[in-house]
Amino acid sequence: MKNSTATLFSLSLLAASLLSVPVMAAGADISEQRQVQANEKIYIENLRGLVDIVATDKAQFSVKGQLDEKAEGFELTSKDGFTRFIVKMPQQQYNWRGEENHTQGSKLKIEVPKGSALEFSGVNTDVTVAGVQGSSKIQTVNGAITTTQLSNDIALETVNGEITSAGSNGRIRLHTVNGEIDDKGSSGRLAAEAVNGEISIQSKASEVSVSVVNGEVKMQLDGTERLEFSSVNGEISAELQNSLAPKISASSVSGDLKLVLSKSSSARFKLDANAGGDIENKLTGQAAEKSKYGPRRSLEFSLGQGEGSVEMTTVSGDLTLEGR
């Protein structure tokens, strides 16, 4: 009988640890932790405020700080390798666009295992993430995303905000609307998109894809083997080093493209400018040919053994090649 009572008591404690944490006073302090797996799948949702997520060597999930003053409490569950932390907000609709002061809302410091797979969702939230090695999917609407030393599968997305990424490694996807992207020290495969914003990239990624609408892009790439970039009503400048036979594809509509390569590169070049566009070749000095029919210019030539390929097209824009 004593054994049965002890067993029931233990099961009750276990069940209690898996249930949502009860409602607390609005704006109340929070300090909770759970023992989790080293490769835990972690989902975090916080609609407003500031959230700082840091990866540690401990097999532990912890959250400390202050809840949103409008919060009805929070939910924290951890079971079978999955942990969920959600700041519970009322069902009423907020005018999220009008809430630009991110000092309102939760202020949280969260620790996760460095090998965990992290997913974060917010609305009016600025979020920073450091050291997560499993994977990271970070989404917010009106807020900035700042990350350092992430690995594996990485997706960062915001609508009205900036993305700042440093030292990422893996499959990296960065997307913003009405914001800027600043990526430094990345490696692996990188894709970046911006609408009404600027993109700045300093990367060692072997594959890079960049797209901008109504914005400007500046890229400094080291060892990149495949590069794709496109622009609509924007400008793109790309400089490659330590890439002897790159495969490059670029296009623009009402925008200028500039490509800087090593003069020792080995590639075949094909450039076309339509609807009044122009081509300037400072790499070899060979001039573009003007079409007999219509405002079109074209240029084809090879460097070295022609092992790589460079194709660039524009409509109502200028194409520039430079050597270094």
Beta strands, then each sheet from edge to edge (+ up, - down):
strand 1: 29-35
strand 2: 41-45
strand 3: 48-56
strand 4: 60-66
strand 5: 73-79
strand 6: 82-88
strand 7: 106-113
strand 8: 117-121
strand 9: 124-130
strand 10: 135-140
strand 11: 145-148
strand 12: 151-158
strand 13: 163-166
strand 14: 169-177
strand 15: 181-195
strand 16: 198-203
strand 17: 207-213
strand 18: 216-222
strand 19: 226-232
strand 20: 235-241
strand 21: 247-253
strand 22: 257-261
strand 23: 267-274
strand 24: 278-282
strand 25: 289-290
strand 26: 297-303
strand 27: 308-315
strand 28: 318-323
sheet 1: 1+ 4- 7+ 3+ 9+ 11+ 13+ 15+ 14+ 12+ 10+ 8+ 2+ 6+ 5-
sheet 2: 1+ 4- 7+ 3+ 9+ 11+ 13+ 15+ 16+ 18+ 20+ 22+ 28+ 24+
sheet 3: 1+ 4- 7+ 3+ 9+ 11+ 13+ 15+ 17+ 19+ 21+ 27+ 23+ 26- 25+
end
